[in-house]
Every structure is written in structure tokens, then in C-alpha cells.
Amino acid sequence: MRQWQCPFPQCPSKFKTQHGRKCHIRTVHTNSNRRLVIQNLERAARTDSEGGDDGHSVNLENCRGPAAQRIEHPYLTGNFLPPGTPPPPRETPAQGDWTPFDSEAQFMLADLLFRRAEMSASNIDTLMDIWAQSSAEVNQPPPFESHKHMYATIDASTLGDVPWQCSIVGFSGNVDNSSPEWMRTSYDVWYRDPDVVVSNMLSNPDFAGQFDLRPYIDLDSRGKCRWSNVMSGNIA
């Protein structure tokens, strides 16, 4: 199996993937990060020799593999609440409340058409038209007026999802008729608001105690990065 050698002189570290090597370089060899690592390692050495704990460097007993040290960011540690502080109250929907759907049947129909069958918008409109005609005699409207009505109802749900947003992007430089087509084209970029996604994750009680909110880097006995947590998934 090919191994990737650290390009810095006198560094014996080798890695199974290029990603691991990049992680190591950013952690150990890149200017500000290198200073941070060295400072924390020196502090950890002093703490070990004194038999104390400075609250930033801890020994890892349950970490995957032979990681020897966890280096936590010296400043981005958050504002801790007093012990025993209860979490903020959560709104619990009343039993039988299917908001923003009118009923359980409307929710189940939307789930069937949108998620399970992945029915096209045109077919949804056709189905709703047939539904309206068949129930006209009893003056009963269809569950949804159109596919747009169904999509809007789904997007209005605040439980377990974040609404999609769309931004139109395109090349911002000088463009003329001889420019490539991609420069003259606008593109729809659909995305979910990252702030709302992360907020939903942090407020979900199912994740309580399942992940560490503080930025940290795990190093093995050779100073090689084994794991990092800076919320974005990469070492800054």
C-alpha cells in the first residue's frame, strides 16, 4: 500500500492518504498552528511533570487508536453555564397537531407523492385536478391545490428539516458573444442555511452528550493528527 511522506525535512511521519498528510501539515507545520501546537505541548509537559491539569490538554484513554494527547483551542471554549442550569424550554406540539398540514391524511399524501413515489410536478397537478373533479359533487376540495401548494406546505414544516433557498450565480467578469457559454449562463444554486442546520443539530436533545462542541486536535505519540473537531470538519 502506498504511503505519503511528510514533505518537511526531518519529519518521519507517513500517511495512508493525502488528506491525512494535509491534516498533519496544517496541524504541525503551518505557522500559527505550529506555534499553537508547540505551546500546548510544552504546557502539557509542564502539567504532567507537576501532576496537574490546566484544563486544555488531557490524556485520551478512550480515543480511537494510540492517540496520546488532545489539544483544545485556548480561547474558543465557549461560555459555560453554571452547573445544573436547565436547557431552554422546547415547544412540544399537541398530540394530533400536524401543522403546517391540515391533517394526518394530508401529511401522508405529501410523504407518498414527494418522498416515496417522487412524483413529478406535472403528475401531481394532474392528480389534484382529477381529485377535484371526483369530489366536486360533495363540494370537497383536493388535499392540495397544486404541486406548488404541496411543496410550500412541506417547506413550511419546522420539524426535522430546513427550507431550501435558491441563489442565482454567474460569471461576473467581462462577457461578450465570443465568451464560452458557461460565462454567459446563470445558474440556480440550491442550499440550506448552514446556521439553521447547525442550530437544529445543537438543539436536538437526541444528540445530547454525543459530540464535543469545543475545537480540538487529537495527536498521537508522534505528533501526527488523528482527529479534529472545529465544527466545519477541517483544521483551520
URGI-V670929 format. One record per backbone hydrogen bond with DSSP energy under -0.5 kcal/mol. NH is the residue of the N-H (numbers start at 1). CO is the residue of the C=O. Records with the same first field share a line. If there is no record, write none. Layout:
NH=CO  CO
//
This chain:
4=15
5=3
6=13
11=8
12=10
15=4
21=17
22=18
23=19
24=20
25=21
26=22
27=23
28=24
29=24  25
30=25
31=29
33=30
34=30
35=31
36=32
37=33
38=34
39=35
40=36
41=37
42=38
43=39
44=40
45=41
46=42
47=43
48=44
49=45
50=46
51=47
52=47
58=70
61=59
67=64
68=219
69=219
70=58
71=217
72=56  70
73=215
77=75
80=78
85=82
92=90
93=91
97=94
98=96
101=98
107=103
108=104
109=105
110=106
111=107
112=108
113=109
114=110
115=110  111
116=111
117=112
119=113
124=120
125=121
126=122
127=123
128=124
129=125
130=126
131=127
132=128
133=129
134=130
135=131
136=133
138=135
139=136
140=135
141=139
150=146
151=147
152=148
153=149
154=150
155=151
156=152
157=154
160=158
165=191
167=189
169=167  187
171=185
179=176
183=180
184=180  181
185=182
187=169
189=167  187
190=188
191=165
193=163
197=193
198=194
199=195
200=196
201=197
202=198
203=199
204=200  201
205=203
207=204
208=205
210=207
215=76
216=229
217=71
218=227
219=69  217
220=224
221=66
223=220
226=218
227=218
229=216
232=230
236=234
//
